[in-house]
Amino acid sequence: MNEPQTDETQPAPSESGPRPALTRRRFWQLGAATAVTAGAVPLLSQTTAGASTTTSRTAQDYYDRAAELAGDNPVLKSIVSALTPGYAPARPPAPAPLRIFDNVAVVSVGWVSAVAILTSRGIILIDALNNPDEAEQILVPGLRELGADPSTIKYVVVTHAHGDHFGGAQYLADTYGARVMLAPADWDLLATNNPANAPTRDLDIADGQKLTLGDTTVTLHHTPGHTPGTVSPFFPARWRGRTHTGMLWGGTNPPAATASKETYLSSALTFASRMRRADVDIELSGHPFADYGLERMEQLRSAPNSAKNPFIVGTSGAQRWMKIVETMLRGRIAQDQEATTATTTALAATSPHTAGCC
């Protein structure tokens, strides 16, 4: 299960640690300046990357700040919506498959997508749609339509242990001999929950692991929070003779438990720092409703000869996207704290009590 992968590296160091406190006025002055440097200065004063403490800011303050950071940008507005409590995304129809870069293809069913990294020695597939039928009837024909041979899928990197991401993985393993990769914590989650279509435990993903196939190296980062073993990759993407660095954020909806949200926040801060060091200028999501992904596919499809690629958001745009993830998570944590405080206050007000002595 722990077969060594090519070129493993040590994980990047955590960005956690004490930060200087900010005054309320200075907080907002720094907001715009730090919008593109996620993780450099947390939005909560007196916090570390992985934990939050009591703060005077309300959840709505954070949500408003995230909306301000997004402005009119539809990609950024989409992630604000996706992380807003109670958000119910639409279930759009499946688009036609598309090569969004010379070496990166997307096959989507609308709600969720699989991303194929095309290398000189075969395919590294990130996620595998909902179930074996979708893998057989949508993913495999979609790759063929784009000129990619599904029989050359060597690895299926599952970003996390939810059925809409691992559903077709075992079919690909059985049909083409692909190796299935998942972080150890999420292999354990599958073993505990035993969901339908779960793949047989195969290869573990180490934090910061480099997976090399042919001329291409993908770096796999642990970003727990959405699930205990969520993974988010960096990958090279070629466009118009230039190689860019892309990322795919492995999880979207925050978990219910506040402690897990704090883990998610810590992951977002660390990942943003790693993105900055790697000059990541492309943002992708496995759920295209979360980042205007389907619309950007159609923009690219309608103008195939354009010099611009809507998935290239620039290093500052990628950092701003992660800053919004951070800010919305801080809002969700603050909302949990507000709910706890309200419940405690209500119980104190209604609980019987006695005073003195009878």
Backbone torsions as a table, in degrees:
resi	resn	phi	psi	omega
1	MET	NA	-25.7	-178.4
2	ASN	-106.4	38.1	-179.4
3	GLU	-55.2	130.5	-177.8
4	PRO	-62.4	137.8	174.0
5	GLN	-95.8	163.3	-179.2
6	THR	-69.8	135.5	169.5
7	ASP	58.2	50.2	174.6
8	GLU	-68.4	144.3	176.8
9	THR	-126.6	165.9	175.2
10	GLN	-73.0	145.9	178.5
11	PRO	-65.0	152.8	176.2
12	ALA	-66.3	148.6	-178.8
13	PRO	-65.9	150.3	177.2
14	SER	-68.1	148.4	176.5
15	GLU	-93.5	12.4	-177.4
16	SER	-73.3	162.7	179.6
17	GLY	143.7	164.9	-176.7
18	PRO	-64.1	144.6	177.5
19	ARG	-122.7	150.1	177.3
20	PRO	-67.9	145.0	178.4
21	ALA	-71.7	151.1	178.7
22	LEU	-116.5	141.2	171.9
23	THR	-73.1	162.3	-179.7
24	ARG	-59.0	-45.2	-179.5
25	ARG	-64.8	-45.1	-177.7
26	ARG	-66.0	-32.7	177.1
27	PHE	-54.3	-50.8	-176.4
28	TRP	-74.5	-30.6	175.7
29	GLN	-63.4	-37.7	-178.9
30	LEU	-79.9	-14.0	-174.1
31	GLY	-55.2	-52.1	-177.4
32	ALA	-67.7	-39.1	-177.7
33	ALA	-66.2	-32.5	-177.4
34	THR	-94.5	4.0	-177.3
35	ALA	-60.2	-29.3	-177.7
36	VAL	-106.8	13.8	176.6
37	THR	-130.2	61.3	-176.7
38	ALA	-56.4	135.9	176.0
39	GLY	92.9	-16.2	-177.7
40	ALA	-70.4	-42.7	178.2
41	VAL	-136.1	113.1	-179.2
42	PRO	-62.8	153.2	178.9
43	LEU	-77.6	-23.0	175.4
44	LEU	-91.5	132.5	175.8
45	SER	-75.0	152.9	177.3
46	GLN	56.1	48.5	177.0
47	THR	-129.5	163.6	166.3
48	THR	-106.0	175.5	-178.7
49	ALA	-61.1	-28.0	-171.8
50	GLY	-107.8	3.7	-175.8
51	ALA	-148.0	153.9	176.3
52	SER	-119.6	153.6	177.8
53	THR	-126.1	-179.9	-179.0
54	THR	-57.4	135.7	-177.6
55	THR	-143.6	151.8	178.9
56	SER	-81.1	-10.8	-178.7
57	ARG	-77.3	139.5	178.9
58	THR	-90.3	165.1	175.8
59	ALA	-57.9	-40.6	-178.5
60	GLN	-65.0	-32.3	175.1
61	ASP	-57.6	-44.5	-180.0
62	TYR	-68.4	-42.5	179.4
63	TYR	-62.9	-39.5	177.9
64	ASP	-65.2	-39.1	179.5
65	ARG	-64.8	-40.4	178.0
66	ALA	-63.0	-41.9	177.9
67	ALA	-63.4	-37.5	177.3
68	GLU	-64.1	-42.3	177.9
69	LEU	-63.9	-35.6	-178.8
70	ALA	-72.1	-36.4	-178.0
71	GLY	57.7	-133.6	-179.6
72	ASP	-99.2	8.9	-177.7
73	ASN	-74.3	117.6	-175.1
74	PRO	-66.3	-29.5	177.7
75	VAL	-65.8	-45.7	-178.6
76	LEU	-72.6	-36.9	177.3
77	LYS	-63.0	-32.9	-179.1
78	SER	-65.2	-40.5	-179.2
79	ILE	-73.3	-31.5	172.6
80	VAL	-59.5	-48.0	179.7
81	SER	-61.5	-44.8	-175.7
82	ALA	-63.0	-28.0	-178.2
83	LEU	-100.4	5.6	177.8
84	THR	-79.2	131.9	-179.9
85	PRO	-54.7	136.1	177.8
86	GLY	83.0	0.7	-178.7
87	TYR	-63.7	132.0	178.1
88	ALA	-120.6	99.1	-177.1
89	PRO	-68.0	151.8	175.3
90	ALA	-70.7	162.2	175.2
91	ARG	-109.6	83.0	-174.2
92	PRO	-71.7	158.6	176.7
93	PRO	-67.7	160.0	-179.5
94	ALA	-71.0	132.1	174.5
95	PRO	-82.5	164.9	171.2
96	ALA	-66.4	147.7	178.9
97	PRO	-63.9	156.5	-174.7
98	LEU	-153.0	139.8	166.8
99	ARG	-83.3	111.0	-179.2
100	ILE	-86.1	-17.5	169.5
101	PHE	-138.9	170.2	-178.9
102	ASP	-57.5	-33.2	-175.7
103	ASN	-119.6	16.4	-179.1
104	VAL	-133.1	123.8	-179.6
105	ALA	-120.5	146.9	177.5
106	VAL	-120.0	127.5	170.7
107	VAL	-119.3	119.5	-170.0
108	SER	-127.8	150.6	169.8
109	VAL	-105.3	12.0	178.3
110	GLY	99.8	-59.4	179.5
111	TRP	-73.3	-39.8	-175.6
112	VAL	-142.2	152.2	-175.7
113	SER	-127.4	157.8	167.4
114	ALA	-113.6	139.9	-177.9
115	VAL	-117.4	125.5	-179.2
116	ALA	-106.1	121.9	173.2
117	ILE	-93.7	116.3	-173.4
118	LEU	-94.3	120.3	-176.5
119	THR	-118.8	175.4	179.5
120	SER	-71.9	-11.6	-178.2
121	ARG	-121.1	11.9	179.6
122	GLY	132.3	-162.2	-170.0
123	ILE	-115.0	132.7	163.7
124	ILE	-100.5	115.0	-177.1
125	LEU	-101.0	129.5	176.2
126	ILE	-102.2	108.8	-177.9
127	ASP	72.9	163.7	-167.0
128	ALA	-143.2	26.8	177.0
129	LEU	66.4	-167.1	-165.2
130	ASN	-81.6	-32.0	-170.2
131	ASN	-164.6	172.1	-179.2
132	PRO	-59.9	-36.9	-179.7
133	ASP	-61.9	-43.2	178.6
134	GLU	-66.3	-36.9	177.2
135	ALA	-62.2	-43.9	-177.3
136	GLU	-73.7	-41.8	-169.2
137	GLN	-97.5	-17.3	-178.6
138	ILE	-120.4	-52.0	-175.5
139	LEU	-66.5	-51.8	-177.2
140	VAL	-63.4	-50.3	177.1
141	PRO	-62.9	-33.7	179.7
142	GLY	-64.2	-42.5	177.0
143	LEU	-63.5	-43.5	179.2
144	ARG	-61.3	-40.1	178.9
145	GLU	-59.1	-30.1	-179.2
146	LEU	-92.0	6.0	178.4
147	GLY	83.6	15.9	178.7
148	ALA	-107.2	136.7	-176.7
149	ASP	-90.6	111.1	-177.9
150	PRO	-62.5	-21.9	178.8
151	SER	-68.6	-12.0	178.3
152	THR	-95.4	9.7	174.2
153	ILE	-66.0	115.1	-178.1
154	LYS	-97.3	-35.4	-178.5
155	TYR	-135.5	140.1	168.5
156	VAL	-113.8	107.6	178.1
157	VAL	-89.4	111.0	-179.7
158	VAL	-92.0	119.7	-175.0
159	THR	-69.4	-30.7	175.9
160	HIS	-167.3	166.9	-169.3
161	ALA	-87.6	55.6	169.2
162	HIS	-116.0	143.5	-170.5
163	GLY	-58.3	-28.8	-179.4
164	ASP	-76.3	-1.5	177.0
165	HIS	-113.8	-32.7	179.8
166	PHE	-102.3	-5.2	-167.0
167	GLY	-51.6	-39.9	-178.0
168	GLY	-96.9	4.2	-171.6
169	ALA	-65.4	-44.2	-177.7
170	GLN	-67.2	-34.2	175.3
171	TYR	-59.0	-44.5	-179.4
172	LEU	-67.4	-35.7	176.8
173	ALA	-65.9	-45.2	-178.2
174	ASP	-69.2	-37.3	-173.9
175	THR	-82.5	-40.5	-172.0
176	TYR	-119.9	-0.8	-178.9
177	GLY	76.1	18.7	179.3
178	ALA	-64.9	144.9	174.4
179	ARG	-91.0	134.5	-177.2
180	VAL	-100.7	130.6	-175.6
181	MET	-120.9	137.2	179.9
182	LEU	-154.9	150.8	176.5
183	ALA	-65.8	146.7	-176.9
184	PRO	-53.6	-41.0	-177.9
185	ALA	-61.9	-33.0	179.7
186	ASP	-85.6	-26.1	166.9
187	TRP	-59.6	-42.8	178.7
188	ASP	-63.3	-38.1	178.8
189	LEU	-62.3	-42.5	177.6
190	LEU	-63.5	-41.5	-179.6
191	ALA	-63.2	-34.3	-179.7
192	THR	-75.1	-44.0	-173.5
193	ASN	-88.6	-25.2	179.8
194	ASN	48.4	55.8	-178.2
195	PRO	-75.2	164.3	177.0
196	ALA	-62.4	144.2	175.8
197	ASN	66.8	12.2	179.6
198	ALA	-64.4	135.9	177.5
199	PRO	-72.2	154.6	173.1
200	THR	-68.0	137.5	-176.4
201	ARG	-57.9	131.0	-175.0
202	ASP	-131.0	-98.4	-173.3
203	LEU	-102.8	136.9	175.6
204	ASP	-86.1	145.5	173.8
205	ILE	-100.9	122.8	174.6
206	ALA	-88.1	151.2	178.6
207	ASP	-66.4	126.1	-179.1
208	GLY	82.2	7.1	-177.0
209	GLN	-63.7	139.3	175.2
210	LYS	-103.9	121.5	179.1
211	LEU	-107.4	113.9	-177.7
212	THR	-109.0	130.5	174.1
213	LEU	-135.3	115.8	-177.9
214	GLY	59.6	-124.4	-175.7
215	ASP	-90.8	11.7	-169.9
216	THR	-129.7	135.1	174.5
217	THR	-120.2	127.0	175.7
218	VAL	-109.5	133.8	179.2
219	THR	-104.9	130.1	-172.7
220	LEU	-111.1	118.6	-176.6
221	HIS	-110.9	134.3	171.2
222	HIS	-71.4	127.0	176.3
223	THR	-134.2	64.7	-175.3
224	PRO	-64.0	157.1	179.6
225	GLY	145.6	-60.7	174.6
226	HIS	-60.2	-44.6	165.6
227	THR	-136.2	168.2	-179.2
228	PRO	-63.2	-24.0	-176.0
229	GLY	-122.1	28.6	179.8
230	THR	-58.9	141.0	-179.7
231	VAL	-125.1	139.3	177.7
232	SER	-127.2	123.2	-175.6
233	PRO	-95.9	154.8	161.8
234	PHE	-104.2	145.4	-179.6
235	PHE	-151.8	151.3	175.1
236	PRO	-80.8	143.0	179.1
237	ALA	-134.9	122.9	-177.1
238	ARG	-97.0	134.7	-179.6
239	TRP	-151.3	121.2	177.1
240	ARG	53.3	44.3	175.7
241	GLY	81.2	5.1	-179.5
242	ARG	-124.6	143.7	177.8
243	THR	-100.4	125.0	177.2
244	HIS	-108.1	172.1	176.0
245	THR	-116.7	122.5	-179.1
246	GLY	-108.3	161.2	171.7
247	MET	-132.7	153.3	170.9
248	LEU	-126.5	117.4	-179.5
249	TRP	-74.7	122.0	-167.4
250	GLY	-77.2	-16.2	-178.6
251	GLY	-141.3	153.2	-177.6
252	THR	-117.8	-74.5	-170.6
253	ASN	-67.8	130.9	177.4
254	PRO	-66.1	148.8	177.8
255	PRO	-73.1	170.7	-176.4
256	ALA	-73.6	-41.2	-173.2
257	ALA	-72.8	137.0	179.5
258	THR	-60.5	-41.5	-179.9
259	ALA	-60.7	-37.1	178.1
260	SER	-70.7	-33.9	174.3
261	LYS	-63.6	-38.9	178.2
262	GLU	-65.9	-36.1	173.8
263	THR	-63.3	-43.1	178.0
264	TYR	-59.5	-44.1	178.7
265	LEU	-61.2	-45.4	178.4
266	SER	-59.8	-41.0	177.9
267	SER	-62.6	-42.4	-179.4
268	ALA	-62.1	-41.7	179.6
269	LEU	-64.9	-46.6	-179.5
270	THR	-65.4	-42.8	-179.0
271	PHE	-64.7	-41.0	178.0
272	ALA	-60.6	-39.8	177.8
273	SER	-64.3	-42.8	177.1
274	ARG	-63.8	-39.8	176.7
275	MET	-59.0	-43.3	-178.1
276	ARG	-62.5	-43.1	179.9
277	ARG	-67.8	-29.7	-178.3
278	ALA	-91.4	1.2	-178.2
279	ASP	56.6	44.1	177.3
280	VAL	-66.0	126.3	-179.7
281	ASP	-128.8	10.5	177.4
282	ILE	-126.5	134.9	178.2
283	GLU	-120.1	130.1	173.7
284	LEU	-131.9	158.4	173.4
285	SER	-136.3	144.6	174.5
286	GLY	-68.6	-19.8	176.0
287	HIS	-110.2	101.5	-172.6
288	PRO	-68.0	-13.1	174.4
289	PHE	-69.6	-20.6	-174.7
290	ALA	-83.9	-11.5	-175.5
291	ASP	-146.6	25.6	177.5
292	TYR	62.4	29.8	-172.9
293	GLY	-67.7	-44.1	-179.1
294	LEU	-64.1	-40.6	179.7
295	GLU	-64.7	-38.7	179.1
296	ARG	-69.2	-33.2	174.1
297	MET	-60.1	-43.2	-178.7
298	GLU	-70.5	-35.1	174.5
299	GLN	-59.0	-44.0	-179.1
300	LEU	-69.7	-39.6	-179.6
301	ARG	-64.6	-36.8	-176.9
302	SER	-77.5	-16.3	-179.8
303	ALA	-136.3	66.3	-173.0
304	PRO	-65.2	-20.0	-178.4
305	ASN	-98.4	6.4	-179.4
306	SER	-68.1	143.8	176.5
307	ALA	-72.6	-20.0	-177.2
308	LYS	-94.9	140.7	174.9
309	ASN	-117.5	119.6	-174.9
310	PRO	-66.1	-12.7	177.1
311	PHE	-84.3	-12.4	174.5
312	ILE	-87.0	104.4	-175.3
313	VAL	-100.8	-4.5	-177.3
314	GLY	83.8	159.9	179.9
315	THR	-63.1	-38.2	179.6
316	SER	-69.2	-38.0	178.1
317	GLY	-66.0	-39.5	177.8
318	ALA	-65.2	-39.9	177.1
319	GLN	-66.6	-38.6	179.0
320	ARG	-64.6	-38.9	177.9
321	TRP	-58.8	-45.3	179.3
322	MET	-70.2	-32.8	176.6
323	LYS	-63.1	-36.7	177.4
324	ILE	-68.1	-40.8	174.4
325	VAL	-56.3	-48.0	179.0
326	GLU	-57.9	-48.4	-175.4
327	THR	-65.6	-41.9	178.3
328	MET	-65.2	-37.5	177.7
329	LEU	-65.7	-39.9	176.1
330	ARG	-61.1	-37.8	176.3
331	GLY	-64.9	-40.6	179.8
332	ARG	-66.3	-38.2	176.7
333	ILE	-66.0	-43.6	177.6
334	ALA	-61.6	-37.8	179.4
335	GLN	-65.3	-39.8	175.2
336	ASP	-60.0	-44.1	-179.1
337	GLN	-65.0	-39.1	177.9
338	GLU	-63.5	-40.4	179.6
339	ALA	-66.0	-39.8	178.2
340	THR	-64.1	-43.8	178.7
341	THR	-62.6	-43.1	-179.8
342	ALA	-63.5	-40.9	179.7
343	THR	-65.6	-43.9	179.3
344	THR	-61.7	-42.7	179.7
345	THR	-64.1	-42.5	-179.4
346	ALA	-65.3	-40.8	179.0
347	LEU	-65.9	-39.4	179.6
348	ALA	-64.4	-35.3	-177.2
349	ALA	-73.4	-28.3	-174.1
350	THR	-103.7	-10.2	-177.6
351	SER	-75.3	135.8	176.8
352	PRO	-68.0	149.7	177.2
353	HIS	-146.5	161.7	178.0
354	THR	-125.1	155.3	177.5
355	ALA	-136.6	151.5	178.3
356	GLY	72.2	-156.5	-175.8
357	CYS	-137.5	142.9	-178.7
358	CYS	-89.2	NA	NA
